[in-house]
Amino acid sequence: MGCAPSIHVSHSGVIYCRDSEESNSPHQTTTISQGTTTLHGLFVKTDAADSIPSVLAYQSRQPPPSAGPRRKERRESGGASARSRTPHCCSVEAETQTSSSSAKASTAEVQVGPMRLTQYPIQVLLIFAKEDNQSNGFWWACDRAGYRCNVAWTLESALECFLDKHQEIIVIDHRNSKYFDAEDICRSIRATELSEHTVILAVVPRTSADQEETSVLPLLDAGFDRQFMENSSVTACYNELVQIEHGEVRSQFKLRACNAVFTALDHCQEAVEITSEDHVIQYVNPAFERMMGYCKGELIGKELTELPKSDKNSADLLDNINTFIKKGKEWQGVYYARRKSGDSIQQHVKITPVVGQGGKIRHFVSLKRLHCTNENNKQLYKNHREDKYTGDNSQSESGSYKCKNRRKDSVDVKSITSQSSDAPNLQTRRYSSMARIHSMTIEAPITKVINIINAAQENSPITVAEALDRVLEILRTTELYSPQLGTKDEDPHTSDLVGGLMNDGLRRLSGNEYVFSKNMNLSHTHLPVPNTISDVPPCIAQLLDNEESWDFNIFELEAVTNKRPLVYLGLKVFARFGVSEFLNCSEATLRAWLQVIEANYHSSNSYHNSTHAADVLHATAFFLGKERVKGSLDHLDEVAALIAATIHDVDHPGRTNSFLCNAGSELAVLYNDTAVLESHHTALAFQLTTKDSKYNIFKNIDRNRYRTLRQAIIDMVLATEMTKHFEHVNKFVNSINKPMASEETSPHSEGSNTECTTNIKNFPDNQTLIKRMMIKCADVANPCRPLELCIEWAGRISEEYFAQTDEEKRQGLPVVMPVFDRNTCSIPKSQISFIDYFITDMFDAWDAFAHLPVLMQHLANNYKHWKTLDDLKCKSLRLPSENNN
C-alpha cells in the first residue's frame, strides 16, 4: 500500500494533498480527534475542533460524471461515515488517488536555444476558504491533466505548502472577502523569492449581463497574473490550466534556465557586455568589470556613447563597426578602450548582433579579451590572471612576461616596431597599396594579420615599410598555400604532375565532350558473396588475418577475390570497428551496401578501381589504430572515416578533374569545374545508399546523428582533392603539430600523449583537420608501402595517366600532363617529383602526430630505389638487371 507524504498544517488550517504515489485501497477511512490526527498517509495537526468540518467537507465533493461507479461507491462510503461522525471522533475518507481516466504525470523535453531542458510534472496549489463546486472543478481538472495538486484553506498553511513544494500554478479564491483576503495572500506569496516564476490565478465572481466588468489592474498590482471568471465546469478549469501550462508556465520554465546561462557568464574568463539595439548597456560580467575597472552599477543603464573613448582608434572606426553590425553581421577586430582609470588598453573585440522579436536586431553581445604583450595589458593580467604567465610575477613591469594563452593572440605591433627617428615622418606617408585595415569590417583571420602589419607599417622606417608593402601584396593573393613553381625547363616532371593534379584545367577548345559511363553491375559471378563475416572462403580468410599489418598485400586479396577486395576487406574492417553497431544496421545490410559501392568502381581502370578503395580503407583503419589518432577522435569520427575511405573514388572514370573540365563533361558542367570528381563521389555514394532500404546503412540512425556523420564524410572526401593540398597540410602543421610540439617541450608539461590528445579533442576544428589529413595520407600512401607494392602502384597510376594523354591527343584536347607520354616518360623521375612535392612534407607532419616509423622507413627505401633508377637513366619500374630477369 502506497503512502502519501506527511503534511503539516498550522492552527485552524488544513492542507489537503494528493501526490504522485497512489494507494491501492478503494476505501481509506480513519479517525480524527482533536489535537493530532493521522489519516492514511496524511498527517494533520489541529488545535481546535471547529477546524474539523473544513476537512470533512471534502467527503461530499461530487466527482465529475466521468468518474464512474468506483467513485460513486467511495463517495457513498464517505458520506455514511460522515453522518456517523461526532465532534471528537469521526470517520473521513482521504482521497489521494487520481481517477482511472486521468493523464499520467510525465516529464517533457523543452528546447531553449541550444539547451535541452527536462520539465517535470506541473504542481498546482489551490487556496480556497471552503470546499465548493469551484474548488472541486479545479481539483478534477488537475486530476485529468496529470498535475500534482495541493489544497490549502488558510494563509499560513498556503505559505507553508508553497515554501515546501514550489508550485508552478497557484489558484486563489477571490470571490468572497469575508473568509480571507485573497489579495493579501497573493502579496504574501509574492514577497517570497521563490514566487518569481510562479503563475497566480484569481478566481473572481461571474458578472451579470447588466454589470460592467471590473478592471484587472488591482489584481495585477496585488501580484496576480490572470483572472478566471467563476466556472465550476471541469472542462473550463482544465482548459484554463492547460493554457497556463503551455503559455506562462513554459515561458517561466525557460526563464529559470537563464540562471544557468548567467552563472556561466559570471564565471567565464572573457569580458562580456550585452547592450540593447540602441546601445544601452544591459549586462556586464565580472570579467568585464575587472578589465575596465568599473562596477556594474556604474555601467548598466548607460549608453555606450556616455563612456569615455580612447583617442587611439581611427576616426571612422566606430562608424564602420556600427554600419557593419546594423546589417546583422558579426564584427571582430582590434579596438582601444579607455578604462575608468583613464589608461587605454588594446582589446580583441567580437560584436554579435542578436535577432529577436519581429526578426529585428534586439541586442548586441560583445566579447572582449586583451592583448597579452601590451604593457597595460600585462599589468592587468598580472593583477587578475597571474596563473597565465610562465615568468616570475614578482619581477618589474619592464621584465619579460610570457603569456601562456593558447588562443595565440597576435603580437602587439608596438613592441616590435622600430623607434627610429624616421617614424614621425611616416605619419604623413600614404601607401598606395594599403588601406586602413584595422578599420575594415571583415571577419576573416587574414584580416587580423593584415591589421597588425598595417599598424606596424605606420610607425616603421622606410625600408621596413616598403618590405611590409610587399608582404601585404602577397597576402592579398588568393593562393596563399600553394608554392610557386619554377619554369618548366627546370623540372618538367614536377610542373606537369603538379599542374595536372592541382589545376582544374583549361576551358575546352573544341566541341568534344567526355561523358563516362557508370558500371552498374551489382555483382560478379566468379565468387560467392559471404552471408556473414565468418562465412569467408578459407583462402581469403587466411589473407585477412594479416589485415591489421601495414605490410598487408592488397594485390593478393585482389587476385583471390576476382577483383572484389573491397567487400571482403570492408566486412572485416567494419566489424573490427563496430560500424554495424554504431549505425544500428544488420551485417546483411552492410554487406549489400559494400557490394553496391564496389560494383560502381570501374574495374577497367588500372589505378582508380575498388582495389585502390580497399587500399585506402586499409590505410585509414591502420591510422585509426594509432594511439594518438584513436584518442583524438570519437566513434562517429571513426565510422565517418571508414565510410569516406570506402566511397572516396566511387565511379571514378580514370581521368583527372582537369581532363573532365577541358572535355566539357556533364559532371564538370554540373559542378562548375570545381572539385568535380570529389563532389560526384560523395553525391553518388549517398544516392546509391539511400536508393534502396536493402543497402541503406543509415536507415536506423536518428536525423541529427546522420547529418553530423554525412557532413564528416563529405568533408573528408572533398579533402582528397589536390587543389587544396597545401592548405590542408599547412593548417594541420600550424594547428596540430606546432602547438603539440610546444606543449610537449614546455617545462610545465608532463609530455603525456593522453594530455595532448585531450587538448586536441577539445577543439572540433582540430578533429576535422586530423580526419582530413588522415584520408589524404591514406589516399596517396603508395610511396610508403613496401617496395614491391609501391612499384605496382606506380605502374598502375602511370598507365592511367598514359591512357589519359593518349585520349587527349585523339580528341584534340589540351594535354594536361605532357610528361606522361608512354613513349618518353620516366616513371622513376615522376615518382621522385611526386614524393618531393607532395609526400615528404605531408607524411613528416602526419608522422609527427601519429608516430609511424614503419611508413617513414619504407618511404626512405622507396625514394632511394627511384633515385637509383633515375641515376641510371632508367625509365622503367625496375633496375635493368631486374628487368632482364
N, C-alpha and C positions, 0 to 999 in steps of 0.2 A: 504494500500500500504506500503510495507516494505521499510526501508531506509538503504542504505549502510552507513558505518561510514564516518565521515569527515576526509579528508586527507589534510595535509599542505605540500605545495611544495615551495621550495625557488626559488630565482631568476633564470630565464631561465630553470627551471626544473619542470617536471610534474610527479606525481605518478599516475598510473592508477591502481585502486584497485577493487578487487572483494572479498567480504566476504561471510560468510555462509548465511546471510539473503538474500532472493530473492524477487524481485519485481514481482508483478502480471501484470504489464503493458507490453504489447508486444512492444510498441514503446515509447522510452523515449527521448524527444528532449528538448533542452533548448538553451539559447543564451549565447554566450561567448563574453565578451567585454574586452578591455584592462583594466588592473588593477585587480579587484577582480571579480571572476566569480563563480556562483553557478550552478552546474549540479544537476540532480536529485540524491540526496543522495551523491553528490561528491562536496567537497569544494576545489577550486583551487585558489591559489594566483599566479598571474603572473605580472611582471612589464614591459614586452616587448611584442609587437605584434608579433615579429618573433618567439616567443615560441609557438604560437597557432598552426601552422601546425603540430608540433610533437604530439599534442593531436588529431587533426583532422585526422591524418593519420590512426588511428585505425578504422575509418569508412570503409575503403576499404579492411580491412582484410578479407581474404577468409576463411570461415569456412570449416572444413573437409567435405568430401562428405556425411557423415552420418548425417550432421546437419539437413537436411530436409527442407521442404517448409517454415516453420516459420522463420528459419534463413535467407533463401533467401529473404523472404519478408522484414525482418528487414534490411538486407544489402542494398536492393534496396532503401528502405526508407531513410536509412542513406546516400546513395550515392546521392539521389536527394537533400537532404539537403545540402550536401557538395558543390554541384555545384552552389547553390544559396548563398554561403557564401560571405561575404565581409571582408576586413581586420579588421573591428571593430565589426561586428555583424554577427554571423554565427550560423547555427543550427547543433548540434552534437548529435549523439546517444551515450550514455554511457552504455556499455554492462556490467551489473552487475549480470546477471543471468547465471546459469550453463545450459548446454544443457539438454534436456529431457532424454537423454540416459546416462548421467554421473552417476558415482557411488556416492552414498550418503556418505558424510563425517561422520565417526563414530569413537568412541573410541575403543581401543584394549587392551586386558589384556596381559601383558608381565611378565614372571616369571624370577626373578633374584635370584638364590639360593632359600632361604625361603621367599623372599619378592615377593609380587604380586603388580605390578605397573599398572597404567592406562595411556596409551599413547593416547593423543588427536590427532585430525586430523593434518596431516603434513601441514606446511606453507612453501611456496616457494616464493622467491624473484627473479624476472627476471630483470637483469640490461643490457639494450641494448641502443645503441646510437640512433637507429631509428627502426621503425616497419618494419619487413620484414617477409618472409615465415618462417625463423627460429624462430623468436620470437612468431609468430602465432602457430608454431608447439608445442612449449613448453606450450603456453597458453592452447591450446586444450588438450594437454596431462595431464595437471593439472586438467582440467575440467573432463576428463574421469576418472582419478584416485580418484577424490573427494578431491583433495588438495585445500587449500585456497591459492590463488595466488595474488601477488602484482607485479606491473611493475614500474621500475624507469628508468629515462633517463639520470640522472647526478650523479656524485659522492655525491654531497650534499644531494640530495633527497634520494639516496640509503642509505646513513648512517642514515638519519633521520628516514626512514621507518624501517630499521633494529633495531635501538635502541628502536623503539616503539613496534615492533611485534616479534622480536627474531626468525626469520625464521630458520627452520632446514636445508633447502637447498637453496643455492644461485647459480644462473646460470649467469655468466658474459660473455658478448660477447667479444672474444679475436681475432676476425677475421681481424679487420682493426684498426690500431692505430691512424688514422687521426681524429677520432671522440673523443675518450678518451683513456687514458692509463689503460687497464684492470688490469695490474699487480699493478699499483698504487692504484686502487680501492680495490683490494684484500688485499694489505698491510694495507690500512686504516681500513678495516673491521677487519682484524686480530689484529690490535692494540687495539681493544676494548675487554674488559674482557668477554663479552657475546659470543664472537665468538669461544670460546674454543671447544664447542660441535657442531659447525655448519659445514656442508659439503659444500665446494665451488667447483663448476664445471666450467671449462673453455671451451667455445665453440671455437674451433680452425678451420682454413680453411682446406678443404679437399686437400690432396696432390695428385698430378698426379702420374701416374704409373711410370714415369721416375724420379720422385723426391725421394730423400732419406728422410725417416721420421725423423723429428727433435726429439731431446731429451726432455724428460718431466722434467728434473732436474730444469731448470729455472722456470717452473711453480710451482714445489714443493717448491722451495726456496722462491717464492713470496707468498706462503700460500695456493695455490690451492691443492685440494685433488685428483681431477681426471680431465681428459680432454675428451671432446666429439667432435668427428670429425663431422664437419658440415653435417647435415642431417635434412631436414625440414619435413620429414615424421612424422606424429603424432605418429604412432606406434613406430618408433625408439626412439622418445623423451619419449614416455610413458614407454617403456622398460627400458630406462636408469634411469628414476626417480624411478620406482618401484624397480629396483635393488639397487639403493642407499638407498631407504627406508628400505628394508629388510637386507641390509648389514650395511653400515656405520651409518645410522640414528638410527637404532635399537641398534647398539652397543654403540653409543654415548648416547643414552637414558639410557641404563643400567649403563654406567659410571656416568651419572649425579646422579643416585640413590646412588652412593658411598658416595656422600656428606653427606647423612643422616647417613650412617654407620659410617663415620669418626667423625661426630658430636657426635654420641653415644659413640664412643671410647674415644673421648676427654673429655667427662663428666662422664665416669664411674669411680668408686672408685678403681677398681683393676688395677694394673700396667699391661700394655700390651706392648709387644715387638714383632715385626714381622721381621724375617730375611729371607734371600734368602736361597736356597738349599745349598749354600756354607757358610752359617752363616754370611753373611754380613748384618748388621743392616739396615733395610729399613724404619722402623717406630717405634716410641715410643710415648706413650700418656703422657699428663701432670702428671698423677698419677705416672708413671714410673720416670719422671724427679724429682718429689718431693721425691720419695722413695730413688733414687740413688744419688741425688744431682747434676746430670748432666743436661745440657740443650740439646735440640735436635741437635743443630749444632755440638756438641762435639761427638755425637754418630752415627748419620746417615752416612752411607758410610763406617764405620769401621767394621772390622771383630771382632767377639767376642773374638778371641784369643789375640787381641791387648789390651783388657781391663784388668786391674789388677784383679787377682783372690785371693780369701780368702784361707788361709792355713788351715782352719778348716775342709775342706772337705776331705774325704778319697782319697787316691792317685788315685784309679781306678774309682771314681765316674763319672767323665766326660766321660771316655771311655765307661762305661756301659750305660750312657744316650745316647751317640751318636750311639752305637751299636743298642740300642732299637729303637730310632726314625728313624734311617735309614731304618728300616724294615717297616716303615709306621705305627708303633704302638704308641699310646699316652703314654707318661711317666708322672708320677706325684710322687712327694716326697718332702723331706726336703733338702734344699740346702743353703749353706752360700754364700753370695755375698759381695763384697767389695764396699763400697760407694766411692764417689770422695774424701771425707774427710779422707779415709783410714780405717775407722772402719768397722768391719764385722757385717752383720745382717743376721738373720735366716729367711728364706722365705719358704712358701709353693709354690711350682712351678708345673705348669702343662704345658707340651710342647706337642702341637698337630701338627703333620705333615699335610700339605695341598697338596693334589694331584692336579696337573694342567695338562697342555698340554702334550699329549702323555702318560697319565696315570702315569707320574713320579711325585715325590715329588718336588714341586717348592718353597714352603715356609714353615717356621716353626712359629707357633704362640705360644707365651709364656704368660701365665697368672701368676702373682706373687702377693702374699699377705704376710703380716708379721705375725710372732708370736706375740701375744699380751702381753705375760708375760716376754719376754726378755727385759733386761734393755735398750739396744739400741733401740729396737722397741718401748718401752714405750715412750722414748723421741721423736721419730718420730711421734708417734700417738698424743703426747701432742702438738706438733707443728702444725700438719696438720689436725688432726681429733679429736679435743677436745670434740666434741659432742658425741663421742663414749664412753666416760668414765662416770662412775657414781660417782667417787670420786672427791675431790676438786683439780682442776687443779693447784692451787697455791701452793700445798704442794711440798716438796722437792722430788727429784728423788728417794730417799730411802723410800718414803712413799708407802702406799698400794694403787696401782691403780687397779681398776677392769674394765676390758674391757667388755662392753655390746654388744659384737659382737655375733650375733645369728648364726654365722657359726659354733660355738662351736669348735674353734681351740683347738688342743691338747695342753696340758700344756708344758712349756719349762722344759725339764728334769733337766737343770742346777739349776733351782730354788728349786728343791725338793731333789736332791741327797745329800748325806752326804758329809761333808767336812773333814772327819776324816783323821787321819794320815795314815790310811791304803790305801787311794785312790791311791797315787803314785805307790805303789807296784802292784796295779791291772792292771797297764798299760801293764805289761808283761804277764798277765794271758791269757790263751787261753781256751775258754769254748767249750768243745766237742759238746754241744747240741745246739750251736747257730752259726749263720753266721753273717756277717756284713749286717744286714737287710737294713740299710739306704743306702747301695749302690746297692740294688737289684732293678730291673726294673719290679716291679709288681704293678698293678694298684689297687688291692682290698683294701678297707678301713682297713681290718685287718692288712695289711702291715704297715699302718701308726702306728697302736698300737704297733706292734712288733718293729718297728723302734724306738719309744720312749723308750720302755723297754730296748732295746739293748743299746741305748745311755746312759741310766741311769745306766745300769749294769756295764759299763766300769769304772765308777767313784764312785762305791758304795763299802761299806765294804763287807767283805767276806760273812757275814751272809745274808745281803740283796741280794748280787749277786746270792747266792745259791737259795734263795727263788724265785728270778726272773727267774732262770733256770726252776724251777717247773712251774711257770706261763707260760713260753714260751712252755713247753711241752704240757700243756693243750690247749693253743691256736692253736697248730698245729693239734689237733684232728679235725675230720670232724663235729662231733655233738656238737656244742658249746651251743645250746639252750636246748637240751633235758636233763632233770635231770637224775642222775644215780640212779637206783633203788637198794634197798637192796636185800637181799636174799628172795627167795620165802617163806621161813619159817616165815619171818617177816610179810608178808601181801600177801598171795597168791591171794586174790581177786584183789588187785591193780596190782600185777605183771601180772596176766593173762589178765586182762582187758586192761591194757596199752600195753602189748606185742601184744595182738590181734589187737588192733586198730592202733598202731604206727609202726608195722613192716610189711614188705611185705611178710613175711612168708618164710619157708624153701623151698629148692628145693624139688620137688615131689619125693617121694621114691618108687613109683610104676608106672605102666603103665596106671593107671586110668586117665581119662580126664573128666573135668567137663565143659560141654557146656550148657549154659542156653538158653531156648527158649524165643523168643520175642512175646509178646502179641500184635498182630497187629489188633485186633478187634477195629474198629474205633468208635463204638457206642454201647450203651446198649439200650435195648428196653423197659425198665421199665418206663422211664420218658421222656417226650418230651423235646427236647432242645429248649430254648427260641430263638425267632427270634431276639429280642433286649433285652437290659438290663431292659427295662420297662415291658417286657413280661414274667417275672419270676413268677412262681406259688406263691400264697399268703403265704403259709406256709414257703417257702424258703425266700421270700422277708422279712417276719417278722423277721426271724433269722438274715438275713444280715443287718438289721437296726442297729445291735449291733456290726458290724464287726470292728469298729474303737476302741473298748474297748479291753484291754489286757485280760480280763476275758472271751472273746468270746469262746463259746463252739464248737470246731470244730467237735466233735463227734456227736453232734446233727445235724449239717449240713450233715455229712456223712450219717446219718440214713435217713434223709428226701430226700436226692438226690440219694439214692441207690448206695452209694459208688462212687459218682461223684461230690465231693465237689469242685474240682479244677476249673471246667468250671464256676460254678456259682460264687464262690468267686473271681475267676480271672476276670470275666466280671465286677464285682462291683469295685474291687480294681483298675483295669486298667483304668476304666472310671474316677475314682476319681483323678488319677494322670495324666490324659490326654495322655495315651500311644498311642491311635489311632491317635490323632492329631500330636504327635511328629513323629510317623512313617509314617504319611500320608496314612494310610490304613483304610479300612472300618471296621465297627463293625462286619460285617459278616465274613470278613477275619480273624479278631482276634478271633471270636467265633470258627471258623473252626480250627484255629491253637490250641486253648486250647483243643478242642476235640481230635485232633490228639496226642497232648502231653499226655493228661490224659489216652488215650487208650493204650499208651505204658508204663504206670506204671502197675505193676503186682498186681492185687487185691488179689492174693493168698498170698502175703507177709503179715505177721502180722504187720510189722512196716514200711518197706520201700515201701509204696504204695502212691497213689495220695492224701490220707488224710494227710500223712506226708508232701508232697509237698505243699498242701494247708496251712498247719500249718506254714511251713517256710515262705510261701508267706505272710501270715497274720502278722507274727512277723516282717518281713522285712518292710512291709507297716507301721506297728506301729512305728518302729525305724525311718523311713523316715519322720514321722510326728513330731519328736522331733526338737525343735528349733535349737539346735547346729548342729545336723546332716543335717537338711534342709539347714542351712546357709552355710554348708561346701561343699555341692555337687551341681552340675549343673543338669539341667533337663535330660541330656543324662545319667548322673550317676544314677539318679533315675530309668529311664527306664531300664538301664542295670541291676540294682539290682533286679527289679521286674521280669524281664525275667530269670535272673540267678536263682532266688529262685524257679521259676516255673519248670525249667528243671533240677535242680541240681542233682536229683536222677532218672531221666527217665530211664526205662528199668533196674532198679536195680534188681539183681537176689535173693536178700535176703541172700547173703553171703558176707563175708568181702574180702578185697583185699588179705589178707594172704591166705584165703581158695583158691581163684582162682589161685594164684601163685603155691601153693602146688599141686593143682589138674592139673596143666599144661593146663589151659583153653586156648581157642583160643585168648581171649582178653589179657590174661597175656603174651602170646607169641607176640601178635601184639604190645603191649605197653611196652615190655621189663621189665615186672614185676614192672613198675614204675607208680604210680598213675593210676592204671588200670581202676578202675570204673569211677573215675572223668574224665579221658580222654574220656572214652566211652560215658558218659552222654552228654558232650558238643558236641562231634563229631556226635552222633546220632541225637541230637536235631537240629543241623544245617542241617544235611542231610534230616531229615523229613520236616523241614521248607522250604527248597529250592526245594523240590521234585516236588511240585505242586503249581501253581500260586494261586489256590483257598485258600490256607492257608499259603502263603508266606508273612509274615508280613513285610519283609524287601524289598519287590519288588519296592517300590516307593521312597526309600531314596537314596541320592547320594552315590557314592562309598566311598569317604573319611569318611563320617559320619558312613557308615556301617562298615568300617574297625575299626574305633575307638570304636564303640558300640560292635562289635564282640570281640575285644581284651579285653574289660572290662568284658564282660560276661564270657569269658573263664577264665580270671584271677580269678574271684570270685568263679566260680565252682571248680577250682583247689585248691583254698584256703580251701575248706571243707575237703580236705584230711588230715588225722590226723597226718601223719608223720612229718609235719612241723608246728604242732600246737604251740609249744613253741616259735618257730622262729617268727611266726606272732604276738603272744601276746607280746613278748619282744620288737619287733620292734615298735609295737603300743605304748607301755608304754614309751619307750625311745624317740620316735619321736613325739608323740602327748601328752601323759599325763604329762610327766616331763616338757617339755617346756611350756605347758599351765599353769601348776601349778606355775612355776617360773614367768611367765608373770603376772599371777593374783596376786601374792604376792609381786611383785616388787613395791617399793614406787612410781615409775613413772607411774605405770599402773592404769588406771581408773577401771579395772576389768570388763569391759563390755563384754557380750557374743559376741556382734557384732564385736568388735575389734579382739577377739580371733579367731572367725571363719573366719574373713577376712585374718588373717595371715596364718591360716591353708590352706585356699583355694588358696593362692598364690603359694603353692608348690604342683604340681600334684602328687608327690610321696606320700604326706600325704593323698591326696584324695584316692589313691589306698589302703593305709593301712586302712583307715576308712571303705571302701567298703568290704575289706576282713574281718575285724573284725565284721562288721555288719552281713554278711551272716553266719559267723562261729557261732555267738551268736544265730542267728535265727535258725540255724540247730540243735543246742543242747539246746534249750531253755526250754525243758520239765521240768527240776527241778525248773524252775522259774515260772511255770504255777500254777494256783490254785490247791490245793491238790488233788481234785478229778481227774483233768486232768493229773496231774503228776503221780498218781498211775496207771491210764490206760496206759499211755505211757511206764511206767516202765515194766508193764506186757507184753506189745507188743514187746518191744525190747528184753526182756528176752526170750520170746517164740521163737523169730527168732534166737537168739544165741543157744538156746537149740536144735533147729532143725539142725543148722549147726553142732553142736557137734555130734548129732546122725548120721548125714550123714558122717562125718569124720570117725567115728568108723566103719560104714558099709563099707566104701570104703578103709579102711586101711590107711587113710591119717593121717599126724601128727595132733593131736588135738591142735588147736591154743589156745583155752581158756578152759582148763580142768575144771576150776571152774564152768563153765556154763553147768553142768550136771543136767538135770531136776530132778534127784533123790536126789541130795545132795546140790544144790546151795542155798545160802541165798540171796534172792533178795535185802533185806534191806542193807546187807553188801556191795553188789556190787554197789548199788546206792550211799552209803556213799563214797566208793572208787572213784567212778566216779566224784562226787561233789568235794571231797577233791583234786583230782589230776588235773582235767580238768576245772571244772566250776567256783570255787570260785575266783581264781585269774583273770580269763578272764572276768567274769562279774563285778568284782570290778573295773577293768580297763575301761570296757565299761560304767559302771555307772558313773565313774568319768568324762567321756566325755559327755555322752548323758543325764545324770541325770534321773535315772529310779528307784525311790524309791519303786514303787509298785512291781517291779520284785524282788528287794532285800528282801522285806518283805516276799514274797512268798517263796523265796529260804531259808530264815531262818526258816520259819514254816515247810517247807517240810523236811529240814535237821533234824529238831527236831523230826519229825514224824518217819523218818528212824532210827534215833538213839534210839528212844523208842522201836521200833520193834526189833532192834539189841540187846538192853539190855535185852529184854525179851526172847532172843534166838529164835525169831520167824523168820521162813524162808519164810513166805508168804507175801502178799502185805498189809494186814490189821492186826489190833490188833486182838487177839484171840476172844475178845467179839464181834468185828465187823464181824468176820468170822462166829461165831455161829448164828448171826442174819441173 
